[in-house]
Amino acid sequence: MAEPQETETVASVAALYLGNILFALERCALALESEGKPVDAGFYRGIARKLAEARGREKI
């Protein structure tokens, strides 16, 4: 039986697909705004902001 070369974690997968995740969060926020739910849209933009800021701190 072959041994796994690397164990995937939530963090490693999220880091790999961060751009896609940020895009999806913004699309979600835009849809919520069009439905008249600006507070909900802000919630998802807040999540995206925290992820982007954390990535920025990681690169330093």
N, CA, C and O atoms as a GROMACS GRO file, in nm:
protein
  240
    1MET      N    1   0.084  -0.118   0.000
    1MET     CA    2   0.000   0.000   0.000
    1MET      C    3   0.089   0.124   0.000
    1MET      O    4   0.182   0.134   0.080
    2ALA      N    5   0.059   0.218  -0.090
    2ALA     CA    6   0.139   0.341  -0.102
    2ALA      C    7   0.109   0.434   0.014
    2ALA      O    8  -0.006   0.448   0.056
    3GLU      N    9   0.213   0.498   0.064
    3GLU     CA   10   0.195   0.595   0.173
    3GLU      C   11   0.169   0.733   0.114
    3GLU      O   12   0.228   0.769   0.012
    4PRO      N   13   0.081   0.810   0.179
    4PRO     CA   14   0.056   0.945   0.129
    4PRO      C   15   0.183   1.029   0.139
    4PRO      O   16   0.254   1.024   0.239
    5GLN      N   17   0.210   1.108   0.034
    5GLN     CA   18   0.329   1.190   0.033
    5GLN      C   19   0.316   1.310   0.125
    5GLN      O   20   0.413   1.351   0.189
    6GLU      N   21   0.198   1.368   0.133
    6GLU     CA   22   0.176   1.484   0.216
    6GLU      C   23   0.032   1.483   0.265
    6GLU      O   24  -0.059   1.453   0.188
    7THR      N   25   0.012   1.515   0.389
    7THR     CA   26  -0.123   1.523   0.443
    7THR      C   27  -0.180   1.660   0.414
    7THR      O   28  -0.122   1.762   0.452
    8GLU      N   29  -0.295   1.663   0.346
    8GLU     CA   30  -0.360   1.790   0.320
    8GLU      C   31  -0.432   1.836   0.445
    8GLU      O   32  -0.493   1.757   0.515
    9THR      N   33  -0.423   1.964   0.472
    9THR     CA   34  -0.496   2.025   0.582
    9THR      C   35  -0.590   2.130   0.525
    9THR      O   36  -0.578   2.170   0.409
   10VAL      N   37  -0.683   2.174   0.606
   10VAL     CA   38  -0.772   2.282   0.563
   10VAL      C   39  -0.688   2.404   0.525
   10VAL      O   40  -0.715   2.469   0.424
   11ALA      N   41  -0.588   2.434   0.605
   11ALA     CA   42  -0.504   2.551   0.578
   11ALA      C   43  -0.429   2.538   0.446
   11ALA      O   44  -0.420   2.636   0.372
   12SER      N   45  -0.376   2.421   0.416
   12SER     CA   46  -0.300   2.407   0.292
   12SER      C   47  -0.390   2.414   0.170
   12SER      O   48  -0.351   2.472   0.068
   13VAL      N   49  -0.508   2.357   0.178
   13VAL     CA   50  -0.601   2.364   0.066
   13VAL      C   51  -0.653   2.507   0.048
   13VAL      O   52  -0.661   2.556  -0.064
   14ALA      N   53  -0.687   2.574   0.159
   14ALA     CA   54  -0.734   2.712   0.152
   14ALA      C   55  -0.627   2.803   0.095
   14ALA      O   56  -0.657   2.893   0.017
   15ALA      N   57  -0.502   2.782   0.134
   15ALA     CA   58  -0.393   2.864   0.081
   15ALA      C   59  -0.378   2.843  -0.069
   15ALA      O   60  -0.356   2.939  -0.143
   16LEU      N   61  -0.389   2.721  -0.114
   16LEU     CA   62  -0.376   2.689  -0.255
   16LEU      C   63  -0.484   2.757  -0.338
   16LEU      O   64  -0.457   2.806  -0.448
   17TYR      N   65  -0.606   2.758  -0.287
   17TYR     CA   66  -0.721   2.810  -0.361
   17TYR      C   67  -0.770   2.944  -0.309
   17TYR      O   68  -0.886   2.979  -0.332
   18LEU      N   69  -0.686   3.021  -0.241
   18LEU     CA   70  -0.731   3.145  -0.180
   18LEU      C   71  -0.791   3.242  -0.281
   18LEU      O   72  -0.895   3.303  -0.253
   19GLY      N   73  -0.730   3.258  -0.395
   19GLY     CA   74  -0.784   3.348  -0.496
   19GLY      C   75  -0.925   3.309  -0.537
   19GLY      O   76  -1.013   3.394  -0.550
   20ASN      N   77  -0.947   3.180  -0.557
   20ASN     CA   78  -1.080   3.130  -0.594
   20ASN      C   79  -1.181   3.153  -0.481
   20ASN      O   80  -1.296   3.187  -0.505
   21ILE      N   81  -1.137   3.134  -0.359
   21ILE     CA   82  -1.224   3.152  -0.244
   21ILE      C   83  -1.264   3.299  -0.232
   21ILE      O   84  -1.381   3.330  -0.209
   22LEU      N   85  -1.166   3.390  -0.247
   22LEU     CA   86  -1.195   3.533  -0.239
   22LEU      C   87  -1.291   3.574  -0.350
   22LEU      O   88  -1.382   3.654  -0.327
   23PHE      N   89  -1.272   3.522  -0.470
   23PHE     CA   90  -1.362   3.551  -0.581
   23PHE      C   91  -1.504   3.505  -0.549
   23PHE      O   92  -1.600   3.579  -0.570
   24ALA      N   93  -1.517   3.384  -0.498
   24ALA     CA   94  -1.649   3.329  -0.466
   24ALA      C   95  -1.717   3.409  -0.356
   24ALA      O   96  -1.838   3.431  -0.361
   25LEU      N   97  -1.641   3.452  -0.257
   25LEU     CA   98  -1.698   3.534  -0.149
   25LEU      C   99  -1.749   3.667  -0.203
   25LEU      O  100  -1.855   3.714  -0.161
   26GLU      N  101  -1.674   3.728  -0.295
   26GLU     CA  102  -1.720   3.855  -0.354
   26GLU      C  103  -1.844   3.834  -0.440
   26GLU      O  104  -1.935   3.917  -0.438
   27ARG      N  105  -1.848   3.725  -0.517
   27ARG     CA  106  -1.968   3.697  -0.596
   27ARG      C  107  -2.089   3.677  -0.505
   27ARG      O  108  -2.199   3.723  -0.537
   28CYS      N  109  -2.068   3.610  -0.394
   28CYS     CA  110  -2.175   3.591  -0.296
   28CYS      C  111  -2.222   3.726  -0.243
   28CYS      O  112  -2.342   3.752  -0.233
   29ALA      N  113  -2.126   3.812  -0.209
   29ALA     CA  114  -2.160   3.944  -0.157
   29ALA      C  115  -2.237   4.026  -0.260
   29ALA      O  116  -2.334   4.093  -0.225
   30LEU      N  117  -2.196   4.021  -0.386
   30LEU     CA  118  -2.267   4.093  -0.491
   30LEU      C  119  -2.411   4.043  -0.506
   30LEU      O  120  -2.504   4.122  -0.522
   31ALA      N  121  -2.428   3.912  -0.500
   31ALA     CA  122  -2.562   3.855  -0.510
   31ALA      C  123  -2.649   3.900  -0.393
   31ALA      O  124  -2.766   3.934  -0.411
   32LEU      N  125  -2.591   3.899  -0.274
   32LEU     CA  126  -2.668   3.942  -0.157
   32LEU      C  127  -2.706   4.090  -0.166
   32LEU      O  128  -2.816   4.128  -0.128
   33GLU      N  129  -2.615   4.172  -0.216
   33GLU     CA  130  -2.648   4.313  -0.235
   33GLU      C  131  -2.763   4.329  -0.332
   33GLU      O  132  -2.853   4.410  -0.309
   34SER      N  133  -2.762   4.252  -0.441
   34SER     CA  134  -2.870   4.263  -0.540
   34SER      C  135  -3.003   4.215  -0.483
   34SER      O  136  -3.110   4.250  -0.534
   35GLU      N  137  -2.998   4.134  -0.378
   35GLU     CA  138  -3.119   4.087  -0.310
   35GLU      C  139  -3.161   4.182  -0.199
   35GLU      O  140  -3.258   4.155  -0.127
   36GLY      N  141  -3.090   4.292  -0.185
   36GLY     CA  142  -3.125   4.390  -0.082
   36GLY      C  143  -3.079   4.350   0.057
   36GLY      O  144  -3.144   4.384   0.156
   37LYS      N  145  -2.969   4.277   0.066
   37LYS     CA  146  -2.918   4.230   0.195
   37LYS      C  147  -2.775   4.281   0.216
   37LYS      O  148  -2.680   4.202   0.218
   38PRO      N  149  -2.760   4.413   0.233
   38PRO     CA  150  -2.625   4.469   0.246
   38PRO      C  151  -2.551   4.423   0.372
   38PRO      O  152  -2.428   4.412   0.370
   39VAL      N  153  -2.622   4.396   0.479
   39VAL     CA  154  -2.556   4.350   0.601
   39VAL      C  155  -2.495   4.211   0.578
   39VAL      O  156  -2.382   4.185   0.619
   40ASP      N  157  -2.570   4.124   0.514
   40ASP     CA  158  -2.518   3.990   0.483
   40ASP      C  159  -2.399   3.999   0.388
   40ASP      O  160  -2.300   3.927   0.404
   41ALA      N  161  -2.408   4.088   0.288
   41ALA     CA  162  -2.297   4.107   0.194
   41ALA      C  163  -2.172   4.152   0.269
   41ALA      O  164  -2.062   4.103   0.242
   42GLY      N  165  -2.189   4.243   0.362
   42GLY     CA  166  -2.076   4.291   0.442
   42GLY      C  167  -2.012   4.180   0.524
   42GLY      O  168  -1.891   4.180   0.544
   43PHE      N  169  -2.093   4.088   0.572
   43PHE     CA  170  -2.041   3.976   0.649
   43PHE      C  171  -1.943   3.893   0.565
   43PHE      O  172  -1.834   3.859   0.610
   44TYR      N  173  -1.983   3.861   0.441
   44TYR     CA  174  -1.898   3.780   0.354
   44TYR      C  175  -1.775   3.858   0.308
   44TYR      O  176  -1.667   3.800   0.291
   45ARG      N  177  -1.791   3.988   0.287
   45ARG     CA  178  -1.673   4.070   0.253
   45ARG      C  179  -1.578   4.077   0.372
   45ARG      O  180  -1.456   4.084   0.354
   46GLY      N  181  -1.631   4.076   0.492
   46GLY     CA  182  -1.547   4.074   0.610
   46GLY      C  183  -1.464   3.946   0.619
   46GLY      O  184  -1.346   3.950   0.655
   47ILE      N  185  -1.524   3.835   0.586
   47ILE     CA  186  -1.450   3.708   0.584
   47ILE      C  187  -1.338   3.717   0.480
   47ILE      O  188  -1.224   3.678   0.508
   48ALA      N  189  -1.369   3.767   0.362
   48ALA     CA  190  -1.268   3.780   0.256
   48ALA      C  191  -1.155   3.872   0.301
   48ALA      O  192  -1.038   3.843   0.276
   49ARG      N  193  -1.190   3.981   0.366
   49ARG     CA  194  -1.088   4.076   0.413
   49ARG      C  195  -0.994   4.010   0.513
   49ARG      O  196  -0.872   4.027   0.506
   50LYS      N  197  -1.050   3.935   0.607
   50LYS     CA  198  -0.967   3.866   0.706
   50LYS      C  199  -0.874   3.765   0.641
   50LYS      O  200  -0.758   3.754   0.680
   51LEU      N  201  -0.924   3.691   0.543
   51LEU     CA  202  -0.840   3.594   0.472
   51LEU      C  203  -0.727   3.664   0.397
   51LEU      O  204  -0.612   3.620   0.401
   52ALA      N  205  -0.760   3.774   0.327
   52ALA     CA  206  -0.660   3.847   0.250
   52ALA      C  207  -0.555   3.908   0.343
   52ALA      O  208  -0.436   3.905   0.313
   53GLU      N  209  -0.599   3.962   0.454
   53GLU     CA  210  -0.504   4.021   0.549
   53GLU      C  211  -0.411   3.914   0.609
   53GLU      O  212  -0.292   3.937   0.625
   54ALA      N  213  -0.468   3.799   0.640
   54ALA     CA  214  -0.387   3.691   0.695
   54ALA      C  215  -0.284   3.645   0.592
   54ALA      O  216  -0.170   3.615   0.628
   55ARG      N  217  -0.322   3.639   0.466
   55ARG     CA  218  -0.227   3.600   0.360
   55ARG      C  219  -0.116   3.703   0.350
   55ARG      O  220   0.000   3.668   0.333
   56GLY      N  221  -0.151   3.831   0.360
   56GLY     CA  222  -0.052   3.937   0.354
   56GLY      C  223   0.049   3.927   0.466
   56GLY      O  224   0.169   3.950   0.445
   57ARG      N  225   0.003   3.895   0.586
   57ARG     CA  226   0.094   3.881   0.701
   57ARG      C  227   0.183   3.758   0.682
   57ARG      O  228   0.298   3.758   0.725
   58GLU      N  229   0.131   3.656   0.618
   58GLU     CA  230   0.207   3.533   0.596
   58GLU      C  231   0.324   3.555   0.501
   58GLU      O  232   0.428   3.490   0.516
   59LYS      N  233   0.310   3.643   0.405
   59LYS     CA  234   0.412   3.666   0.303
   59LYS      C  235   0.528   3.751   0.353
   59LYS      O  236   0.633   3.755   0.289
   60ILE      N  237   0.512   3.819   0.465
   60ILE     CA  238   0.618   3.908   0.517
   60ILE      C  239   0.737   3.831   0.567
   60ILE      O  240   0.834   3.891   0.614
   0.00000   0.00000   0.00000
